[in-house]
Amino acid sequence: QRWETYKPSGEKDKNPKEAISSSVHRSTTHGVRSGRQNIGYEITDDETAWVLITRLDSGIIQRSIEIYLREIYNYEKSGYEFGIYEDYGNLTCAGYPGILGHLETDANTFAEWGVDYIKVDGCNSNLEDMDTGYPEFGSYLNKTGRPIVYSCSWPVYQELSGIEVNFELLVNSCNLWRNWYDIGDSFEDVQSIMDYFAGKQDAIAQYAGPGHWNDPDMLIIGNYGLSYDQSKIQMAIWAILASPLIMSTELRDIKREYKDILQNKGVIAVNQDPLGIQGKRIYNEDDVEIWTRPVSPKVGNEYSYAVAIVSRRTDGYPYPVSTVLQDIGLNNTSGYVFEDLYDSEATPQILSPDSELNVRVNPTGVVFFRATALDNTDL
């Protein structure tokens, strides 16, 4: 779980509050510390122009002093980890030095700097070389002896170009990987990502697990593009998908209700479930979707579940939805305790496989449950 930024410091003269600078990082780290670190948001990551435009004559990449964070303040003392952005190309997407031709040198340099997380994009590179180049860079990271989380972008570039993605290779090379387009600050983009993951779920969900995750991109909760209910949808579905939780949010100005979504411990517990199973969309009709994810505890052969009932409808009123538990795959004969993860005041329900679950879902909204499997001794 981490917070990521994406506006370069070069914009500071135009938009001093929005551009990346030491003051932005200090105030944002304070925002992360404000209740977020103790629930798992532990890395701050610059997806921005953090390096100078050229390398040194020696070939070593040169850092920008202003935004080289370990020289602004000590991350280890603050308790946060340090993430950066690079590119498997000769240049990054913004035109700064990429790692191509310097894989081993850059891996050693980043380890020396104390980097804890690195995202490697795929601009200005040969798509056919990614299957060898990304794993090669990962091997150099491993050889440094420093544990560095490795985020790869080669699947999205290959997928959009019609190249079959080697997910077995990804699992053995990367800790997480981007599958689809970059998210923008809109509900349309959230829906597009949901549709991609639902459409590809039978092919890609099996490759998610502890240490290697599909990445649907950043959380945009608390910005301008999502309503309150739409924000709850994104958080719920990202939890169902076992997604890395990466905030891309103006934490200095975030409203309380959006902060509460990002800090919802019940939803985060679903996201961080130790079984690491990626969930799926199992129902899609009349703009109503049901997504489920197997989670712990397990009773015999039966899992507990997270259940998200999503409405994309815009009728103007909460839409009634009913489903029988066994119709959505919940078959534990001893039943389940259903807890509403977005309504702490709701009374938990005990339901059996033949019980009907009845909810009303707000327009472009979600009702999100944790259904904990019971065994005979719980009755």
Wavefront OBJ file of the C-alpha trace (Angstrom):
o trace
v 0.000 0.000 0.000
v 1.470 3.335 -0.955
v 0.950 6.948 -2.025
v 2.126 7.956 -5.477
v 2.628 11.313 -7.147
v 2.845 12.160 -10.805
v 3.345 15.885 -11.430
v 6.938 16.948 -12.133
v 8.722 19.604 -10.164
v 9.224 21.511 -13.401
v 5.621 22.690 -13.077
v 6.239 24.400 -9.759
v 6.328 27.907 -11.252
v 2.921 27.408 -12.869
v 1.249 25.438 -10.088
v 3.388 25.629 -6.958
v 0.847 23.812 -4.790
v 0.490 20.911 -7.241
v 4.078 20.387 -8.385
v 6.336 17.934 -6.599
v 8.737 19.605 -4.201
v 10.213 19.067 -0.771
v 7.368 20.985 0.884
v 4.755 18.876 -0.908
v 6.441 15.690 0.247
v 6.737 16.847 3.826
v 3.080 17.884 4.027
v 1.883 14.775 2.203
v 3.953 12.464 4.365
v 2.300 14.132 7.333
v -1.030 13.332 5.667
v -0.060 9.702 5.200
v 1.101 9.550 8.809
v -2.304 10.901 9.881
v -3.923 7.529 10.472
v -2.742 5.795 7.295
v 0.604 4.253 8.091
v -0.808 2.081 10.864
v -3.267 0.524 8.396
v -0.664 -0.288 5.766
v 0.114 2.741 3.596
v 3.873 2.591 3.965
v 5.573 3.764 0.752
v 5.719 7.193 -0.860
v 6.536 6.973 -4.539
v 7.518 9.604 -7.106
v 6.171 8.811 -10.535
v 7.700 11.976 -11.900
v 10.800 13.703 -13.221
v 12.936 12.932 -10.199
v 16.192 12.651 -12.206
v 18.126 15.199 -14.183
v 17.824 15.155 -17.961
v 21.201 13.528 -18.646
v 23.466 10.879 -17.148
v 26.944 11.468 -15.834
v 29.813 10.707 -18.208
v 30.373 7.507 -16.247
v 26.890 6.297 -17.227
v 25.566 6.584 -13.684
v 22.118 8.136 -13.471
v 22.068 11.548 -11.782
v 19.471 12.461 -9.211
v 17.727 15.800 -8.867
v 18.795 17.220 -5.520
v 15.544 19.086 -4.912
v 13.347 16.007 -5.055
v 15.785 13.313 -4.042
v 13.845 12.530 -0.948
v 16.397 10.851 1.232
v 18.383 14.097 1.203
v 15.338 16.203 2.087
v 14.524 14.174 5.170
v 15.279 10.719 6.474
v 12.654 8.247 5.330
v 13.865 5.522 7.649
v 13.363 7.726 10.682
v 9.902 8.736 9.475
v 8.973 5.077 9.079
v 8.181 5.300 5.374
v 9.710 3.545 2.434
v 10.945 5.220 -0.723
v 9.659 4.505 -4.227
v 10.700 5.835 -7.632
v 9.715 5.563 -11.284
v 11.845 4.488 -14.237
v 11.387 3.130 -17.733
v 12.627 0.130 -19.704
v 13.659 2.288 -22.622
v 16.355 4.752 -23.502
v 14.042 7.500 -22.238
v 11.093 7.632 -19.848
v 7.665 8.663 -21.100
v 8.534 12.253 -20.101
v 11.924 12.222 -21.828
v 14.233 11.579 -18.882
v 16.938 8.876 -18.864
v 15.625 5.323 -18.990
v 17.450 2.201 -17.845
v 18.046 0.603 -21.258
v 21.761 -0.075 -21.677
v 22.376 0.537 -17.970
v 20.364 -2.226 -16.284
v 23.011 -3.477 -13.867
v 24.466 -0.037 -13.152
v 21.057 1.426 -12.385
v 20.002 -1.499 -10.210
v 23.136 -1.041 -8.108
v 22.666 2.731 -7.988
v 19.060 2.468 -6.817
v 20.053 -0.015 -4.121
v 22.819 2.342 -2.961
v 20.284 5.174 -2.732
v 18.083 3.065 -0.469
v 15.195 2.641 -2.905
v 12.464 0.318 -1.583
v 10.094 0.278 -4.571
v 10.527 0.848 -8.286
v 7.987 1.035 -11.071
v 9.442 0.450 -14.534
v 7.337 1.829 -17.406
v 7.614 0.777 -21.052
v 7.881 3.899 -23.212
v 10.580 4.149 -25.895
v 11.381 0.444 -25.803
v 11.114 -2.580 -28.074
v 8.032 -4.622 -27.137
v 9.679 -7.854 -28.274
v 12.572 -7.298 -25.858
v 10.416 -6.872 -22.764
v 10.150 -10.598 -22.022
v 13.922 -10.711 -21.530
v 14.731 -7.136 -20.461
v 12.327 -6.782 -17.543
v 13.367 -10.126 -15.980
v 17.016 -9.216 -16.508
v 16.606 -5.966 -14.614
v 14.733 -7.835 -11.883
v 17.636 -10.264 -11.554
v 20.046 -7.359 -11.107
v 17.785 -5.891 -8.415
v 17.855 -9.241 -6.609
v 21.634 -9.435 -6.858
v 21.984 -6.141 -4.989
v 20.794 -7.929 -1.859
v 18.379 -5.111 -1.068
v 14.674 -6.064 -0.972
v 13.083 -3.818 -3.607
v 9.449 -4.172 -4.686
v 9.455 -4.422 -8.490
v 6.478 -3.098 -10.482
v 6.480 -3.947 -14.193
v 4.499 -2.386 -17.040
v 5.234 -4.738 -19.886
v 1.811 -6.516 -19.936
v -0.167 -3.403 -20.884
v 2.204 -2.495 -23.719
v 2.158 -6.010 -25.137
v -1.594 -6.484 -24.664
v -2.438 -3.259 -26.505
v -0.132 -4.330 -29.343
v -1.683 -7.778 -29.700
v 1.263 -9.665 -28.183
v 0.382 -12.584 -25.917
v 1.564 -11.835 -22.378
v 3.660 -14.491 -20.636
v 2.122 -14.430 -17.165
v 4.223 -17.316 -15.884
v 7.291 -15.200 -16.609
v 5.695 -12.221 -14.877
v 5.025 -14.235 -11.733
v 8.676 -15.241 -11.571
v 10.028 -11.777 -12.381
v 7.842 -9.043 -10.891
v 5.950 -8.302 -7.693
v 3.135 -6.488 -9.493
v 2.340 -5.520 -13.056
v 0.106 -3.095 -14.880
v -2.427 -4.825 -17.132
v -4.437 -2.031 -18.749
v -4.592 1.686 -19.569
v -3.564 4.365 -17.058
v -6.448 5.482 -14.890
v -7.692 9.052 -15.225
v -9.737 10.986 -12.711
v -13.155 9.740 -13.864
v -15.733 7.072 -13.117
v -15.625 6.099 -16.787
v -12.004 5.027 -16.310
v -12.862 3.033 -13.184
v -15.610 1.255 -15.116
v -13.282 0.558 -18.044
v -10.770 -1.094 -15.714
v -13.525 -3.095 -14.020
v -14.704 -4.304 -17.440
v -11.180 -5.269 -18.474
v -10.584 -7.314 -15.331
v -13.998 -8.973 -15.559
v -13.464 -9.807 -19.223
v -9.999 -11.250 -18.617
v -10.608 -12.774 -15.189
v -10.561 -16.416 -16.251
v -7.182 -15.888 -17.897
v -5.375 -13.641 -15.404
v -6.843 -14.082 -11.898
v -4.948 -17.341 -11.396
v -1.619 -15.511 -11.582
v -2.337 -13.240 -8.605
v -1.065 -14.339 -5.213
v 1.275 -13.389 -2.385
v 4.283 -11.620 -3.880
v 2.852 -11.235 -7.414
v -0.245 -9.190 -8.223
v -2.285 -7.858 -11.117
v -2.393 -4.062 -10.794
v -5.497 -2.169 -12.003
v -3.748 1.153 -11.283
v -4.138 3.856 -8.678
v -6.921 4.818 -6.307
v -8.328 8.206 -7.329
v -10.560 8.507 -4.261
v -10.615 12.021 -2.851
v -9.874 13.822 -6.118
v -12.546 15.375 -8.369
v -13.686 12.619 -10.717
v -15.601 10.283 -8.395
v -18.673 10.868 -6.282
v -18.813 9.513 -2.750
v -20.663 6.357 -3.852
v -18.406 5.862 -6.876
v -15.388 6.123 -4.586
v -16.783 3.300 -2.472
v -17.129 1.220 -5.648
v -13.470 1.695 -6.546
v -12.257 0.800 -3.056
v -14.508 -2.275 -2.892
v -13.601 -3.637 -6.331
v -9.880 -2.993 -5.824
v -10.208 -5.002 -2.585
v -12.004 -7.803 -4.456
v -9.236 -7.818 -7.083
v -6.484 -8.129 -4.448
v -5.051 -4.984 -6.000
v -2.063 -3.106 -4.637
v -3.597 -0.053 -2.948
v -1.819 2.959 -4.396
v -3.294 6.343 -3.507
v -2.958 9.123 -6.063
v -4.713 11.750 -4.036
v -4.215 15.273 -2.726
v -3.919 14.246 0.911
v -3.484 17.801 2.163
v -7.038 18.730 1.182
v -8.914 15.416 1.247
v -12.406 15.526 2.749
v -13.213 13.436 5.788
v -15.673 11.116 4.031
v -13.128 10.144 1.364
v -10.407 9.723 3.947
v -12.705 7.312 5.775
v -13.060 5.207 2.615
v -9.297 4.987 2.183
v -8.884 4.099 5.870
v -11.734 1.576 6.097
v -10.091 -1.240 8.050
v -12.678 -3.828 7.070
v -12.201 -3.180 3.368
v -8.417 -3.085 3.728
v -8.544 -6.427 5.560
v -10.331 -7.920 2.537
v -7.721 -6.441 0.219
v -4.869 -7.767 2.360
v -6.383 -11.210 2.989
v -3.499 -13.666 3.477
v -4.891 -16.231 1.041
v -4.175 -13.768 -1.769
v -6.931 -15.053 -4.075
v -8.126 -12.576 -6.704
v -11.909 -12.247 -6.881
v -14.177 -12.239 -9.914
v -17.385 -10.760 -11.279
v -19.956 -13.551 -11.196
v -23.162 -11.712 -12.128
v -23.796 -8.920 -14.632
v -27.317 -8.047 -15.671
v -29.382 -4.847 -16.028
v -26.387 -2.717 -14.936
v -26.134 -4.648 -11.658
v -22.992 -6.653 -10.910
v -22.011 -9.043 -8.141
v -18.319 -9.578 -7.439
v -17.036 -12.152 -4.951
v -13.645 -13.002 -3.523
v -12.738 -16.064 -1.440
v -11.119 -14.977 1.833
v -10.171 -16.474 5.167
v -11.214 -18.118 7.400
v -11.875 -21.363 5.588
v -14.191 -23.993 7.092
v -13.393 -27.392 5.653
v -13.494 -26.909 1.912
v -15.618 -23.763 2.118
v -14.190 -20.249 2.033
v -15.466 -17.105 3.611
v -16.211 -14.416 1.010
v -16.191 -10.742 0.273
v -19.330 -9.835 -1.703
v -19.716 -6.540 -3.584
v -23.080 -5.712 -5.137
v -22.503 -2.879 -7.604
v -25.094 -0.782 -9.408
v -24.107 1.168 -12.502
v -27.697 2.309 -12.838
v -28.630 5.984 -12.812
v -32.337 5.656 -12.012
v -32.198 8.299 -9.309
v -33.120 6.000 -6.433
v -31.588 3.018 -4.592
v -32.172 -0.058 -6.740
v -33.436 -3.274 -5.092
v -31.265 -6.349 -5.628
v -31.963 -9.870 -4.376
v -29.867 -13.013 -4.713
v -29.788 -16.465 -3.152
v -26.387 -17.201 -1.634
v -25.889 -20.558 -3.320
v -26.553 -18.890 -6.672
v -23.421 -16.787 -6.173
v -21.264 -19.669 -4.953
v -21.704 -19.443 -1.169
v -22.426 -23.051 -0.220
v -21.245 -23.493 3.363
v -24.021 -25.560 4.970
v -23.476 -23.968 8.380
v -24.015 -20.528 6.895
v -22.272 -17.180 7.055
v -22.184 -14.032 9.145
v -22.756 -11.082 6.803
v -21.216 -7.771 7.903
v -21.734 -4.564 5.947
v -18.233 -3.094 5.536
v -19.485 0.404 4.730
v -22.148 0.573 7.457
v -20.699 -0.101 10.884
v -24.101 0.429 12.506
v -25.842 -2.292 10.486
v -26.674 -5.453 12.438
v -24.788 -8.505 11.107
v -26.988 -11.179 9.525
v -26.631 -14.960 9.720
v -27.578 -16.436 6.348
v -27.554 -19.965 4.968
v -26.883 -21.027 1.366
v -30.596 -21.054 0.565
v -31.174 -17.640 2.157
v -31.998 -14.614 0.049
v -29.781 -11.568 0.401
v -31.774 -8.386 -0.139
v -30.175 -4.954 -0.530
v -30.869 -1.568 -2.048
v -27.935 -0.068 -3.925
v -27.505 3.639 -4.619
v -27.106 4.800 -8.234
v -23.485 4.127 -9.257
v -22.988 2.739 -5.790
v -22.097 -0.448 -3.936
v -23.087 -2.545 -0.942
v -20.053 -4.450 0.318
v -20.171 -7.416 2.694
v -17.743 -9.719 4.401
v -19.424 -13.127 4.704
v -17.569 -15.148 7.345
v -18.120 -18.892 7.103
v -19.476 -20.594 10.223
v -18.821 -24.141 11.327
v -21.108 -26.299 13.423
v -19.440 -25.244 16.673
v -20.353 -21.591 15.986
v -24.074 -22.352 15.994
l 1 2 3 4 5 6 7 8 9 10 11 12 13 14 15 16 17 18 19 20 21 22 23 24 25 26 27 28 29 30 31 32 33 34 35 36 37 38 39 40 41 42 43 44 45 46 47 48 49 50 51 52 53 54 55 56 57 58 59 60 61 62 63 64 65 66 67 68 69 70 71 72 73 74 75 76 77 78 79 80 81 82 83 84 85 86 87 88 89 90 91 92 93 94 95 96 97 98 99 100 101 102 103 104 105 106 107 108 109 110 111 112 113 114 115 116 117 118 119 120 121 122 123 124 125 126 127 128 129 130 131 132 133 134 135 136 137 138 139 140 141 142 143 144 145 146 147 148 149 150 151 152 153 154 155 156 157 158 159 160 161 162 163 164 165 166 167 168 169 170 171 172 173 174 175 176 177 178 179 180 181 182 183 184 185 186 187 188 189 190 191 192 193 194 195 196 197 198 199 200 201 202 203 204 205 206 207 208 209 210 211 212 213 214 215 216 217 218 219 220 221 222 223 224 225 226 227 228 229 230 231 232 233 234 235 236 237 238 239 240 241 242 243 244 245 246 247 248 249 250 251 252 253 254 255 256 257 258 259 260 261 262 263 264 265 266 267 268 269 270 271 272 273 274 275 276 277 278 279 280 281 282 283 284 285 286 287 288 289 290 291 292 293 294 295 296 297 298 299 300 301 302 303 304 305 306 307 308 309 310 311 312 313 314 315 316 317 318 319 320 321 322 323 324 325 326 327 328 329 330 331 332 333 334 335 336 337 338 339 340 341 342 343 344 345 346 347 348 349 350 351 352 353 354 355 356 357 358 359 360 361 362 363 364 365 366 367 368 369 370 371 372 373 374 375 376 377 378 379
